[in-house]
Amino acid sequence: MDTEVTTLTAEQIAARSPGTSYQELLDKEVNPVPDCLRDNTNPYLGSENISVDRYLSREFHQLEVEHVWKRTWQAVCRETEVCEPGDTFVYDIVNMSVIVTRTEQGELKAFRNACLHRGRQLVDKNGNYKDLRCPYHAFTWSLDGGFKGAPCKWDFQHINEEEISLPEVKVGTWGGWVFINMDRDAQPLSDYLGILPSHFERWKPENAYKMIHVEKVIPCNWKVGWEAFIESYHAVATHPQILPYTADADSQYDVWGDHISRTITALGVPSHHLKALTDQDVVDNMLGVSAMVAGQNGARVPEGMTAREYIAHLNSQEFSGNHDRELASFATNSERMDSILYSIFPNFAPWAGFHPNITYRFRPNGNDHTTALMEIIVLCQLPSNGERPKDTPVRRLGENELFSEAPELGESLGTIFDQDLVNMPMVQKGMENVESGELILANYHEVRIRHFHQTIDKYINGEL
């Protein structure tokens, strides 16, 4: 990112949409606004172009394998998916595989997924296991990684059984998620997450269960897919159907440290790109679009109430049962309806708020830098005394299966992902034809992309 750019004035750096800002919408809230939503970092991280080689080059992919995937904290599964002794989850990232398991003592452990005899992968699929037994020659380890034995032990007198415990991988938890890090010298997860735990303390994602989990192989570098979900700038061209109720141009972008960033896009208000929409127009376009919005088509906005207030009211009626209190008594309109999307570097993006929340995850499809695995997970919160449904297993969509054809997502929400899916392979193909070899980024709307690439560079350059 060495391209020479024009020096900007302070006024140019501070340029924002002339529409109503998210902070101005918060000024109209009746309930107290939490400090985490008032946090407005106003980031400017430069105006340099970035090279297409970061997406196209096999060499750059290998740098990411060595310096990013082997050294960062990555979300694996929900704690509830490994809650009983013997519950085991397999996480694959590029050419590496990790086992996460729950020991008989109730402790979470993570290990490299390889037999120390001949290297065969120990565990092929998620399940509940009494021990970790290699299917090839039956070398066996306990759930806490200690060696238990093998057939014909007399033929292995040259090994010290006390020295062949399974190599451990660092494991941590936050918000009901299990994270792993293959770097034994990595900072604790709590330090890595920075401000995130304090921001999410109010929304309690640890109380949620996984109600939807869909994944699909997409024909592009994983970063192409990831970047489509950390900016709202593309909505005007890619998702025109959501503009009547989405303040895309007035989204707020924030970054903290190297690992955390956020987009907040207000809903229940029309895009600044559109003119002369009524509150009823907003509601008519918004109702029925996803599990995150309550109410039925045909609902009328009560006199004296804005569309945003009405949607928040409907969501309070619909989702208060998922919490310990009536939402309207304390939660802001924003928390009941807006897209409050955080990201944890490198590839995990959880929504926040008091409604069912989407979480996105992107990673390379195996060790292929030209395709990626895209995951859409929806969490539904539960009251503290509520019975927890079983987490739904992941469902892999076929090569020609659209997101809108997944009944879990529904046609309206699935169509939004299908629209993104149309762009992704065309971005991958188009970058091959960018004559300059460089891509241009907006200073504000795409600041999270710039922040993301700057953090990649810090890992590659040994600064993190």
Order of alpha helices (4+ residues) and beta strands (2+ residues): alpha-alpha-alpha-beta-alpha-alpha-beta-beta-beta-beta-beta-beta-beta-beta-beta-beta-alpha-alpha-beta-alpha-alpha-beta-beta-alpha-alpha-alpha-beta-beta-beta-beta-beta-alpha-beta-alpha
